[in-house]
Amino acid sequence: MTNNNSSLQILYFLFRPHRKLLGIYLISLLVFSFLDVLRVFLIYPIINYGLDINQSSNFIDRIYQSYTYGDLNPFLVSAIVLAIVSIISAGVEVGVSYLGSKTFATVRDTTDRLVFNTLRKQPYEYFASHKQGDILYIGQQAVEQTGLAVFNVVGFFQNLLLCLFYLSFIFILSSKISTFILIFGAIYVFLMKNVIFSRVYKHSLVLNHSARAKSVIYNEFISGIKTIFITDSIDFWAGNYNKAVDNIRKSYVFAMILQRLPGAANNLLIFLIISLGAAGLYYLTDGHFLPYIGIFGTFLLALYRTIPALNACQSQFGVIVQQFPAIEAVYNFLQDKNNKNVHLNTVPKREFLFQESIIFKNVFFRYRDTQKYTINNLSFTIKKSTKTAIVGNSGAGKTTVANLLALLYRPTSGEILVDGVNLNEFNHSDYLKRLGYLGQETFIYHDSIKENIRFGLDCNDDEIIEAAKLADAHEFIMATSEGYDTIIGDQGIKLSGGQRQRIAIARIILRKPEILLLDEATSSLDNIAEQRVMESIDRISKDMTVITIAHRLSTVKNADAIYVLKNGEIVESGKHDELLELKGEYYKLYNKTSVFSSNSPDLSTKIASL
C-alpha cells in the first residue's frame, strides 16, 4: 500500500469538503460507543449481587457502592439505569446509522460529480489521446470502488471506536489482562499490516490493471462489432477478454483469501484468551474463583462485544486496502495538473460576432507528442455568406483544419481571426452555438427520433417536425413504426447512412447556425443518398457561410473558393473551372475521384486500367 502520509492525504482529500458532516458523525460515534460500553459496565453489579458477592476489591466495585439511594441497592439502581441507557443507546444507534449512510452517500456522490465535471472540462485532445476504456474505468468502476471504500472507511471508524472503548473498559477491569492484549495486539497488527495487507494491496494493483484492460477490450469490442463480425475475429477478442478475466479471477481469489485470514485469526485469538484466562483464574485462585465471577463474566461480555467490532475492522480495512488502487486512480486523475483548468472557455470572453471573414494567418499545428506538423504556415480567407471548399488527398491536413474550426484543437502557432479578432478571444460557447457541424459519422444515441433531433435543445414538437421536413427526413420518419417516437437503437443502427445524415441536418436547422462546417459529410454515402443530402444542405444553407472539407469533388463544384491542400500546405486556390484549367493538383485529384463516380460511362474500363 502507499505510504501512510499519502494514504491519509488521499482520505483527507475525499472527506475534506464534508468536514462538518464528518465531525457530527464522529461525535455521534463517540456517544454511541460510550453508551454501548456503559451497558456492559452496568451488568457487573447485577452479576455480583445475583451471586451474593459483596466484596469490594477494585475500582468498579467502589463506584457501584456509591449507587445507594435510600433503600435502593446497587442491583436495582443498575437495572433501572441499564434499561434507560439501553433505550437511549438504541436511539443513538439509529442516528449513527443515518449519519454514517449520509456521510458515505454524500462523499461518494461528490466524488462522482467531481470526476465527471473534471472530465467534461477536458479538451477534445484529451479524449483523442486516451483509451476510451481507461476513461470509462475512471468514471465508472473506479468511482464505484471509491464509493465502496468510503462506505468501509465510515464503518471502520465506527467499529474502531467501539474496540477502543471496550479495550479501555477491559483495562479498567484488569490492567494485567489489558497489558497482555496490547502487547500481543501490537505484534498482531504489525504482522497484519506488513505481511497480509501489503500483499492484499499488491494483488489489488494487479486486479486494478486487469479491470482497466478488461474495460478497454469490452469497449473496443462493442465499438468495432461490425468489423469484428465481418472479419470473423470474434475468437481473437474473446481470447483477449478471457485473459483479462482470468487475471482478475486469480488476483481476486488471492486478495480475498488474504483478506479473510485476519478474521479467522481474530476468532482463534479470542477463544485462546478466554480459555487461557479461565484456566489462569482457576489456577491463581486455587479453585476458589466464585468471588471473581462478576469481573470475569463482565470481561467475557466485553470481549464478546469486541469480537464483532474487531472482525468488522479487519474486514473493512481489508476492503479499503483492496479498493485503494481505484481510489488512487481517481485521486491522481483529479489532482493531475494537466486535467485542471483546461477548459477552453474558463475566462469570460466577448460575444461572438461575425460580419466579414474568417482568416487563417500563418497557422501551424502538430498533435501532442509528435514532431511532425500536420499543417504548415497555413493562410487563407473564408468570406461571410460564401461557400468555401478545402480539398486534398488523405493526410493532406483537411480534417485538422475542420478540427481547428470546431475548436477541438488550438493552433500550435499562428492565429485564426474572425473579423480581425483571434478566435480564442470570443466566448467559445457562443461561437459553437453559431456553428453547425456535419461530419462523416453522425452520433445517434438510443432514444426516439424526436429526441435525437432535439439533442438537448429547448424546442417543441412542431419545430422538430418542421426541421425534419426541411432536412428531407419527415417522409422516412413517418414510415417507421412509431414515427417521431420510434426508438432507433445505439448509433442509429436501424437507419441508413443517408437517413442518419438527414437527422443530423435537422439538428443543424434547429440550431440556426451562421456557419456550416461539412467535414466529409457525404463521403460514406452512395450517389443517390449523397444527392439527397446535398439537396437538403443547399436548401438550408442559402444564408450561411458554408465550409466544405472533402476529397469527393462532386460536392464542391459550386464553391465560391476552393483551397487545395498537400502536406499541410495550400498549393492551389480558385474556383472549380479555374483549377481544372491549371491541370495541377486539383486536376489530378478530380480525375482520380471521377474514376469512382457511378456517373462515368466508362467506369469498368477505368477501374481495369488502375
C-alpha positions as CSV (number, residue, x, y, z in Angstrom):
1,M,0.0,0.0,0.0
2,T,1.1,3.6,-0.5
3,N,2.9,5.2,2.5
4,N,0.8,6.3,5.4
5,N,1.1,10.1,4.7
6,S,0.0,9.6,1.1
7,S,-2.9,7.4,2.2
8,L,-4.1,9.9,4.8
9,Q,-3.7,12.7,2.2
10,I,-6.0,10.9,-0.2
11,L,-8.6,10.2,2.5
12,Y,-8.4,13.8,3.6
13,F,-9.0,14.9,0.0
14,L,-12.1,12.7,-0.2
15,F,-13.6,13.9,3.2
16,R,-12.4,17.5,3.3
17,P,-15.4,19.1,1.6
18,H,-17.6,17.4,4.3
19,R,-15.7,18.1,7.4
20,K,-18.8,19.4,9.3
21,L,-20.8,16.3,8.5
22,L,-17.9,14.0,9.3
23,G,-17.4,15.9,12.7
24,I,-21.0,15.4,13.7
25,Y,-20.8,11.7,12.7
26,L,-17.6,11.2,14.8
27,I,-19.2,12.9,17.8
28,S,-22.3,10.7,17.5
29,L,-20.0,7.7,17.3
30,L,-18.2,8.7,20.5
31,V,-21.6,9.0,22.3
32,F,-22.8,5.6,20.9
33,S,-19.6,3.9,21.8
34,F,-19.7,5.3,25.3
35,L,-23.3,4.2,25.8
36,D,-22.6,0.7,24.4
37,V,-19.7,0.2,26.9
38,L,-21.8,1.7,29.7
39,R,-24.4,-1.0,29.1
40,V,-21.8,-3.7,29.7
41,F,-20.5,-1.7,32.7
42,L,-23.9,-1.8,34.3
43,I,-24.2,-5.5,34.1
44,Y,-21.3,-6.1,36.6
45,P,-23.3,-5.4,39.8
46,I,-26.2,-7.5,38.6
47,I,-23.9,-10.5,38.3
48,N,-22.3,-9.8,41.6
49,Y,-25.4,-9.2,43.6
50,G,-27.2,-12.0,41.9
51,L,-24.5,-14.4,43.2
52,D,-24.5,-12.6,46.6
53,I,-20.9,-11.5,46.1
54,N,-20.3,-8.4,48.2
55,Q,-16.5,-8.0,48.2
56,S,-15.2,-4.7,47.1
57,S,-11.8,-5.3,45.5
58,N,-11.4,-2.8,42.7
59,F,-12.3,0.5,41.2
60,I,-15.6,-0.7,39.7
61,D,-16.8,-2.1,43.0
62,R,-16.2,1.2,44.7
63,I,-18.2,3.0,42.0
64,Y,-21.1,0.7,42.4
65,Q,-21.1,1.1,46.2
66,S,-22.0,4.8,45.6
67,Y,-25.2,3.6,43.9
68,T,-27.3,3.9,47.1
69,Y,-30.5,5.9,47.1
70,G,-32.3,5.3,50.4
71,D,-33.4,1.7,50.4
72,L,-32.4,1.1,46.8
73,N,-29.4,-1.1,46.4
74,P,-26.9,-1.0,43.5
75,F,-28.5,-4.1,41.9
76,L,-31.8,-2.3,41.4
77,V,-30.2,1.0,40.5
78,S,-28.0,-0.7,37.9
79,A,-31.1,-2.5,36.4
80,I,-33.0,0.8,36.1
81,V,-30.1,2.7,34.7
82,L,-29.3,-0.2,32.3
83,A,-32.8,0.0,30.9
84,I,-32.7,3.7,30.4
85,V,-29.2,3.6,28.9
86,S,-30.3,0.8,26.5
87,I,-33.3,2.9,25.3
88,I,-31.1,5.9,24.7
89,S,-28.4,3.8,23.1
90,A,-30.9,2.3,20.6
91,G,-32.0,5.8,19.6
92,V,-28.4,7.0,19.2
93,E,-27.6,3.9,17.2
94,V,-30.3,4.7,14.7
95,G,-28.9,8.3,14.4
96,V,-25.4,6.9,13.9
97,S,-26.6,4.6,11.1
98,Y,-28.3,7.6,9.4
99,L,-25.3,9.9,9.7
100,G,-23.0,7.1,8.5
101,S,-25.1,6.4,5.5
102,K,-25.4,10.1,4.7
103,T,-21.7,10.6,5.1
104,F,-21.0,7.7,2.7
105,A,-23.6,8.8,0.1
106,T,-22.5,12.4,0.2
107,V,-18.8,11.7,-0.2
108,R,-19.5,9.1,-3.0
109,D,-21.8,11.4,-4.9
110,T,-19.5,14.4,-4.6
111,T,-16.6,12.3,-5.9
112,D,-18.7,11.0,-8.7
113,R,-19.8,14.5,-9.8
114,L,-16.2,15.9,-9.3
115,V,-14.8,13.2,-11.7
116,F,-17.5,13.8,-14.3
117,N,-17.2,17.6,-14.1
118,T,-13.4,17.4,-14.4
119,L,-13.8,15.0,-17.4
120,R,-16.3,17.2,-19.2
121,K,-13.9,20.2,-19.0
122,Q,-11.2,18.3,-20.8
123,P,-10.3,19.4,-24.3
124,Y,-11.1,17.1,-27.2
125,E,-7.4,16.3,-27.4
126,Y,-7.6,14.5,-24.0
127,F,-10.2,12.1,-25.3
128,A,-8.3,11.6,-28.6
129,S,-5.1,10.7,-26.7
130,H,-6.6,8.4,-24.0
131,K,-8.2,4.9,-24.4
132,Q,-11.9,5.0,-24.1
133,G,-11.8,2.0,-21.8
134,D,-9.4,3.8,-19.4
135,I,-11.7,6.9,-19.3
136,L,-14.7,4.6,-18.7
137,Y,-12.9,2.8,-15.9
138,I,-12.1,6.1,-14.1
139,G,-15.6,7.4,-14.5
140,Q,-17.5,4.2,-13.7
141,Q,-15.7,1.3,-12.0
142,A,-13.1,3.4,-10.1
143,V,-15.7,5.8,-8.8
144,E,-17.9,2.9,-7.7
145,Q,-15.0,1.2,-6.0
146,T,-14.1,4.5,-4.3
147,G,-17.7,4.7,-3.0
148,L,-17.3,1.2,-1.6
149,A,-14.1,2.1,0.1
150,V,-15.7,5.3,1.6
151,F,-18.5,3.1,2.9
152,N,-16.0,0.9,4.6
153,V,-13.9,3.8,5.9
154,V,-17.1,5.1,7.6
155,G,-17.8,1.6,9.1
156,F,-14.2,1.2,10.1
157,F,-14.2,4.3,12.2
158,Q,-17.4,3.2,13.9
159,N,-16.0,-0.3,14.8
160,L,-12.6,1.1,15.7
161,L,-14.1,3.5,18.3
162,L,-16.1,0.6,19.7
163,C,-12.9,-1.5,20.0
164,L,-11.0,1.3,21.7
165,F,-13.8,2.0,24.2
166,Y,-14.1,-1.7,25.1
167,L,-10.4,-2.1,25.4
168,S,-10.3,0.8,27.7
169,F,-13.1,-0.8,29.7
170,I,-11.2,-4.1,29.8
171,F,-8.2,-2.1,31.1
172,I,-10.3,-0.8,34.0
173,L,-11.4,-4.3,34.7
174,S,-7.9,-5.8,34.7
175,S,-4.8,-3.8,33.8
176,K,-2.7,-7.1,33.6
177,I,-5.0,-8.6,31.0
178,S,-5.1,-5.4,29.1
179,T,-1.3,-5.1,29.0
180,F,-1.1,-8.6,27.7
181,I,-3.7,-7.8,25.0
182,L,-1.9,-4.6,24.0
183,I,1.5,-6.3,23.6
184,F,0.0,-9.2,21.7
185,G,-2.2,-6.9,19.7
186,A,0.7,-4.6,18.6
187,I,2.6,-7.7,17.3
188,Y,-0.5,-8.9,15.6
189,V,-1.2,-5.5,13.9
190,F,2.4,-5.3,12.7
191,L,2.1,-8.7,11.1
192,M,-1.2,-7.9,9.6
193,K,0.0,-4.7,8.0
194,N,3.4,-5.9,6.8
195,V,2.5,-9.4,5.8
196,I,-1.2,-9.7,5.0
197,F,-2.4,-6.3,3.9
198,S,0.7,-5.4,1.9
199,R,0.1,-8.5,-0.2
200,V,-3.6,-7.7,-0.5
201,Y,-2.6,-4.3,-1.9
202,K,-0.2,-5.8,-4.4
203,H,-2.8,-8.2,-5.7
204,S,-5.3,-5.4,-5.8
205,L,-3.0,-3.4,-8.0
206,V,-2.9,-6.3,-10.4
207,L,-6.7,-6.5,-10.1
208,N,-7.0,-2.8,-10.9
209,H,-4.8,-3.0,-14.0
210,S,-6.7,-6.1,-15.2
211,A,-10.0,-4.4,-14.7
212,R,-8.8,-1.5,-16.8
213,A,-7.6,-3.9,-19.5
214,K,-11.0,-5.7,-19.5
215,S,-12.8,-2.3,-19.7
216,V,-10.7,-1.3,-22.7
217,I,-11.3,-4.7,-24.5
218,Y,-15.0,-4.6,-23.8
219,N,-15.4,-1.1,-25.1
220,E,-13.4,-1.8,-28.2
221,F,-15.3,-5.0,-28.9
222,I,-18.7,-3.1,-28.7
223,S,-17.4,-0.1,-30.8
224,G,-15.9,-2.3,-33.5
225,I,-18.5,-5.1,-33.5
226,K,-19.4,-4.7,-37.2
227,T,-15.8,-5.0,-38.3
228,I,-15.2,-7.8,-35.9
229,F,-18.1,-9.8,-37.2
230,I,-17.1,-9.2,-40.9
231,T,-13.5,-10.2,-40.3
232,D,-14.5,-13.3,-38.2
233,S,-12.2,-12.2,-35.4
234,I,-14.6,-12.7,-32.5
235,D,-12.4,-15.6,-31.2
236,F,-9.4,-13.3,-31.0
237,W,-11.2,-10.7,-29.0
238,A,-12.8,-13.3,-26.8
239,G,-9.3,-14.7,-26.1
240,N,-8.0,-11.3,-25.0
241,Y,-11.1,-10.7,-22.9
242,N,-10.8,-14.1,-21.2
243,K,-7.1,-13.5,-20.4
244,A,-8.1,-10.3,-18.6
245,V,-10.9,-12.1,-16.8
246,D,-8.5,-14.9,-15.7
247,N,-6.1,-12.3,-14.3
248,I,-8.9,-10.7,-12.4
249,R,-10.1,-14.0,-11.0
250,K,-6.6,-15.0,-9.8
251,S,-5.9,-11.7,-8.2
252,Y,-9.3,-11.6,-6.6
253,V,-9.0,-15.1,-5.2
254,F,-5.6,-14.3,-3.6
255,A,-6.8,-11.0,-2.3
256,M,-9.9,-12.4,-0.7
257,I,-8.1,-15.3,0.9
258,L,-5.6,-12.9,2.4
259,Q,-8.4,-10.6,3.4
260,R,-10.2,-13.3,5.3
261,L,-7.2,-14.6,7.2
262,P,-7.3,-11.8,9.9
263,G,-11.0,-12.7,10.8
264,A,-10.1,-16.4,11.3
265,A,-7.0,-15.3,13.4
266,N,-9.2,-13.0,15.5
267,N,-11.6,-15.8,16.4
268,L,-8.8,-18.1,17.3
269,L,-7.2,-15.3,19.4
270,I,-10.3,-14.5,21.3
271,F,-11.1,-18.1,22.3
272,L,-7.5,-18.6,23.3
273,I,-7.7,-15.6,25.6
274,I,-11.0,-17.0,27.1
275,S,-9.5,-20.5,27.5
276,L,-6.2,-19.3,29.0
277,G,-8.0,-16.7,31.1
278,A,-10.3,-19.2,32.6
279,A,-7.5,-21.7,33.3
280,G,-5.3,-19.0,34.8
281,L,-8.1,-17.7,37.0
282,Y,-8.8,-21.3,38.3
283,Y,-5.1,-21.8,38.9
284,L,-4.4,-18.4,40.7
285,T,-7.5,-18.8,43.0
286,D,-6.8,-22.4,43.8
287,G,-10.2,-23.3,42.5
288,H,-12.0,-20.6,44.6
289,F,-12.9,-18.3,41.7
290,L,-16.5,-17.6,42.7
291,P,-15.7,-14.2,44.1
292,Y,-14.2,-13.3,40.7
293,I,-17.2,-14.5,38.6
294,G,-18.6,-10.9,38.3
295,I,-15.4,-9.4,36.9
296,F,-14.6,-12.4,34.7
297,G,-18.2,-12.6,33.4
298,T,-18.1,-8.8,32.6
299,F,-14.7,-9.3,31.0
300,L,-16.1,-12.1,28.8
301,L,-19.2,-10.0,27.9
302,A,-16.9,-7.0,26.9
303,L,-14.8,-9.4,24.9
304,Y,-17.9,-10.8,23.3
305,R,-19.0,-7.3,22.2
306,T,-15.5,-6.5,21.0
307,I,-15.2,-9.6,18.7
308,P,-17.7,-8.4,16.0
309,A,-16.3,-4.9,16.0
310,L,-12.7,-6.2,15.8
311,N,-13.6,-8.6,12.9
312,A,-15.5,-5.8,11.1
313,C,-12.5,-3.6,11.5
314,Q,-10.2,-6.2,9.9
315,S,-12.7,-7.0,7.1
316,Q,-13.4,-3.3,6.3
317,F,-9.7,-2.4,6.4
318,G,-9.0,-5.3,4.0
319,V,-11.7,-3.9,1.6
320,I,-10.2,-0.4,1.9
321,V,-6.8,-1.8,1.0
322,Q,-8.3,-3.8,-1.9
323,Q,-10.0,-0.8,-3.3
324,F,-7.2,1.7,-2.7
325,P,-5.7,1.3,-6.2
326,A,-9.1,2.6,-7.5
327,I,-9.1,5.4,-5.0
328,E,-5.5,6.4,-6.1
329,A,-6.6,6.3,-9.8
330,V,-9.5,8.7,-9.0
331,Y,-7.3,10.9,-6.8
332,N,-4.5,11.0,-9.4
333,F,-7.0,11.9,-12.2
334,L,-8.4,14.8,-10.1
335,Q,-5.0,16.0,-9.0
336,D,-3.3,15.8,-12.4
337,K,-2.2,19.3,-13.2
338,N,-2.9,18.6,-16.9
339,N,-6.6,18.0,-16.0
340,K,-7.0,21.2,-14.1
341,N,-8.2,24.5,-15.5
342,V,-8.0,23.2,-19.1
343,H,-11.4,24.1,-20.3
344,L,-11.2,26.3,-23.4
345,N,-13.7,28.8,-22.1
346,T,-12.8,29.2,-18.4
347,V,-12.3,33.0,-18.8
348,P,-15.2,35.3,-19.7
349,K,-14.8,36.4,-23.3
350,R,-16.5,38.7,-25.7
351,E,-19.7,37.7,-27.6
352,F,-19.0,36.1,-30.9
353,L,-19.7,38.4,-33.9
354,F,-19.1,37.5,-37.5
355,Q,-19.6,40.1,-40.2
356,E,-16.8,39.9,-42.8
357,S,-14.4,37.0,-42.8
358,I,-12.5,34.2,-41.0
359,I,-8.8,34.2,-41.7
360,F,-6.2,31.5,-41.1
361,K,-3.0,33.5,-40.5
362,N,0.3,31.6,-40.6
363,V,-1.2,28.6,-38.7
364,F,0.9,25.7,-37.7
365,F,-0.3,22.6,-35.9
366,R,1.0,19.3,-34.7
367,Y,-0.5,16.8,-32.4
368,R,0.7,16.2,-28.9
369,D,3.8,14.1,-28.6
370,T,4.6,14.3,-32.3
371,Q,7.3,16.4,-34.0
372,K,5.7,16.5,-37.5
373,Y,3.4,19.4,-38.3
374,T,0.1,18.4,-39.8
375,I,-0.4,21.8,-41.3
376,N,2.4,24.2,-42.1
377,N,2.1,28.0,-42.3
378,L,-1.5,27.9,-43.5
379,S,-3.0,31.2,-44.6
380,F,-6.4,31.6,-46.3
381,T,-9.6,33.5,-46.1
382,I,-13.2,32.5,-45.7
383,K,-15.7,35.3,-46.6
384,K,-19.0,35.5,-44.9
385,S,-22.1,34.1,-46.7
386,T,-19.9,32.2,-49.3
387,K,-19.2,28.6,-50.0
388,T,-15.6,27.6,-49.3
389,A,-14.1,24.2,-50.0
390,I,-10.9,22.7,-48.7
391,V,-9.8,19.6,-50.6
392,G,-6.9,17.2,-50.9
393,N,-5.8,13.6,-50.6
394,S,-6.0,11.7,-47.3
395,G,-3.4,13.0,-44.9
396,A,-3.2,16.5,-46.5
397,G,-4.5,18.2,-43.3
398,K,-8.1,18.8,-44.2
399,T,-9.6,17.2,-41.1
400,T,-7.1,19.2,-39.0
401,V,-8.5,22.4,-40.4
402,A,-12.0,21.2,-39.6
403,N,-10.9,20.3,-36.0
404,L,-9.4,23.8,-35.6
405,L,-12.6,25.5,-36.8
406,A,-14.7,23.3,-34.5
407,L,-12.4,24.2,-31.5
408,L,-11.4,20.6,-31.0
409,Y,-7.8,21.7,-31.1
410,R,-5.9,25.0,-30.9
411,P,-3.2,26.1,-33.3
412,T,0.4,25.3,-32.2
413,S,1.2,28.7,-33.5
414,G,-0.4,31.3,-35.7
415,E,-3.9,32.7,-35.4
416,I,-7.5,32.1,-36.6
417,L,-9.1,35.6,-36.9
418,V,-12.7,36.4,-37.1
419,D,-13.1,40.0,-38.4
420,G,-9.6,40.6,-37.1
421,V,-10.2,39.2,-33.7
422,N,-8.5,36.0,-32.5
423,L,-11.0,33.2,-32.2
424,N,-9.8,32.4,-28.7
425,E,-10.9,35.8,-27.5
426,F,-14.5,35.0,-28.2
427,N,-16.8,33.2,-25.8
428,H,-16.4,29.6,-27.2
429,S,-19.8,28.5,-26.1
430,D,-21.3,31.4,-28.0
431,Y,-19.2,30.6,-31.1
432,L,-20.2,26.9,-31.1
433,K,-23.9,27.8,-30.9
434,R,-23.4,29.7,-34.2
435,L,-21.6,26.7,-35.8
436,G,-23.4,23.8,-37.4
437,Y,-21.2,20.7,-37.9
438,L,-22.0,17.7,-40.1
439,G,-19.3,15.0,-40.2
440,Q,-18.9,11.7,-41.9
441,E,-20.3,9.8,-38.9
442,T,-23.4,11.1,-37.2
443,F,-23.8,10.4,-33.5
444,I,-27.1,8.8,-32.8
445,Y,-28.0,7.6,-29.3
446,H,-30.5,5.0,-28.0
447,D,-33.7,7.1,-27.9
448,S,-36.5,8.3,-30.1
449,I,-36.0,10.0,-33.5
450,K,-37.6,13.1,-31.9
451,E,-35.1,13.3,-29.1
452,N,-32.2,12.6,-31.4
453,I,-33.2,15.7,-33.5
454,R,-33.8,17.8,-30.4
455,F,-30.4,16.8,-29.0
456,G,-30.8,18.8,-25.8
457,L,-32.3,22.0,-27.3
458,D,-35.4,23.6,-25.8
459,C,-37.8,23.3,-28.7
460,N,-41.3,22.0,-29.3
461,D,-42.5,19.1,-31.4
462,D,-43.8,21.4,-34.2
463,E,-40.3,22.9,-34.6
464,I,-38.8,19.4,-34.8
465,I,-41.2,18.3,-37.5
466,E,-40.6,21.5,-39.5
467,A,-36.8,20.9,-39.2
468,A,-37.2,17.3,-40.4
469,K,-39.2,18.4,-43.4
470,L,-36.6,20.9,-44.4
471,A,-33.9,18.2,-44.0
472,D,-35.9,15.8,-46.2
473,A,-36.3,13.4,-43.3
474,H,-40.0,13.7,-42.5
475,E,-41.1,11.1,-45.1
476,F,-38.8,8.3,-43.9
477,I,-39.5,9.1,-40.3
478,M,-43.3,8.8,-40.8
479,A,-42.7,5.4,-42.5
480,T,-41.2,4.0,-39.2
481,S,-43.4,2.1,-36.8
482,E,-43.9,4.9,-34.2
483,G,-43.0,7.9,-36.4
484,Y,-41.1,10.5,-34.4
485,D,-41.3,8.3,-31.3
486,T,-39.5,5.4,-32.9
487,I,-36.5,4.2,-30.9
488,I,-33.7,3.9,-33.4
489,G,-31.0,2.0,-31.4
490,D,-27.4,2.7,-30.4
491,Q,-25.6,4.6,-33.1
492,G,-28.8,4.7,-35.2
493,I,-28.3,1.0,-36.2
494,K,-31.8,0.9,-37.6
495,L,-31.2,3.8,-40.0
496,S,-29.2,4.0,-43.3
497,G,-26.3,6.3,-43.6
498,G,-28.2,8.9,-45.6
499,Q,-31.1,8.8,-43.0
500,R,-28.7,9.4,-40.2
501,Q,-27.2,12.4,-42.0
502,R,-30.6,13.9,-42.6
503,I,-31.3,13.5,-38.9
504,A,-28.1,15.5,-38.3
505,I,-29.2,18.1,-40.8
506,A,-32.5,18.5,-38.9
507,R,-30.5,19.1,-35.7
508,I,-28.5,21.8,-37.5
509,I,-31.7,23.5,-38.7
510,L,-32.9,23.7,-35.1
511,R,-29.6,25.4,-34.0
512,K,-29.9,28.1,-36.7
513,P,-26.2,28.5,-37.2
514,E,-24.4,31.2,-39.1
515,I,-21.5,28.9,-40.2
516,L,-22.0,25.4,-41.6
517,L,-18.9,23.1,-41.4
518,L,-19.2,20.0,-43.6
519,D,-16.4,17.5,-42.8
520,E,-16.5,14.7,-45.4
521,A,-20.3,14.8,-44.8
522,T,-21.2,12.6,-47.8
523,S,-18.0,10.5,-48.2
524,S,-19.6,7.3,-46.9
525,L,-22.8,7.6,-48.9
526,D,-23.8,6.3,-52.2
527,N,-24.5,8.7,-55.1
528,I,-28.3,8.7,-54.6
529,A,-28.0,9.3,-50.8
530,E,-25.3,11.9,-51.4
531,Q,-27.5,13.8,-53.8
532,R,-30.5,13.9,-51.4
533,V,-28.2,15.0,-48.5
534,M,-26.6,17.7,-50.7
535,E,-30.0,18.9,-51.8
536,S,-31.0,19.2,-48.1
537,I,-27.8,21.1,-47.3
538,D,-28.3,23.5,-50.3
539,R,-31.9,24.1,-49.2
540,I,-31.0,25.2,-45.6
541,S,-27.6,26.9,-46.2
542,K,-28.5,29.8,-48.5
543,D,-27.7,32.5,-45.9
544,M,-25.0,30.6,-44.2
545,T,-21.2,30.6,-44.5
546,V,-20.5,27.1,-45.7
547,I,-17.1,25.4,-45.3
548,T,-16.8,22.1,-47.0
549,I,-14.0,19.6,-46.2
550,A,-13.9,17.0,-48.9
551,H,-11.9,14.6,-51.1
552,R,-15.1,13.8,-53.1
553,L,-15.0,16.7,-55.5
554,S,-18.6,16.3,-56.8
555,T,-19.7,18.2,-53.6
556,V,-17.5,21.3,-54.2
557,K,-18.0,22.2,-57.8
558,N,-20.2,25.2,-57.0
559,A,-18.0,26.6,-54.2
560,D,-17.0,30.2,-54.4
561,A,-13.5,29.4,-53.4
562,I,-11.6,26.1,-53.4
563,Y,-8.3,25.6,-51.5
564,V,-6.2,22.6,-52.4
565,L,-4.1,21.1,-49.5
566,K,-1.0,19.0,-49.9
567,N,1.2,18.0,-47.0
568,G,-0.5,20.6,-44.8
569,E,0.1,23.5,-47.2
570,I,-2.1,25.3,-49.7
571,V,-0.7,24.5,-53.2
572,E,-3.6,25.9,-55.3
573,S,-6.7,28.0,-54.9
574,G,-9.5,29.2,-57.1
575,K,-12.9,28.1,-58.5
576,H,-13.6,24.7,-59.9
577,D,-13.2,25.6,-63.6
578,E,-10.1,27.7,-63.0
579,L,-8.4,24.9,-61.1
580,L,-9.2,22.4,-63.8
581,E,-7.6,24.7,-66.4
582,L,-4.4,24.8,-64.4
583,K,-4.1,21.0,-64.7
584,G,-2.3,20.8,-61.4
585,E,-3.1,19.0,-58.1
586,Y,-6.8,19.7,-58.3
587,Y,-7.0,18.4,-61.8
588,K,-5.2,15.2,-60.7
589,L,-7.5,14.8,-57.7
590,Y,-10.6,15.5,-59.8
591,N,-9.7,12.8,-62.4
592,K,-8.7,10.4,-59.7
593,T,-12.0,10.7,-57.9
594,S,-14.1,10.8,-61.0
595,V,-12.9,7.2,-61.8
596,F,-15.1,6.1,-58.9
597,S,-18.2,8.0,-60.0
598,S,-21.1,5.9,-60.9
599,N,-22.0,8.6,-63.5
600,S,-18.9,7.7,-65.5
601,P,-19.9,5.7,-68.7
602,D,-16.5,4.0,-68.8
603,L,-16.2,3.0,-65.2
604,S,-15.2,-0.6,-65.7
605,T,-12.5,0.4,-68.2
606,K,-11.1,3.0,-65.8
607,I,-11.0,0.6,-62.9
608,A,-9.3,-2.0,-65.1
609,S,-6.7,0.5,-66.1
610,L,-5.7,1.3,-62.5
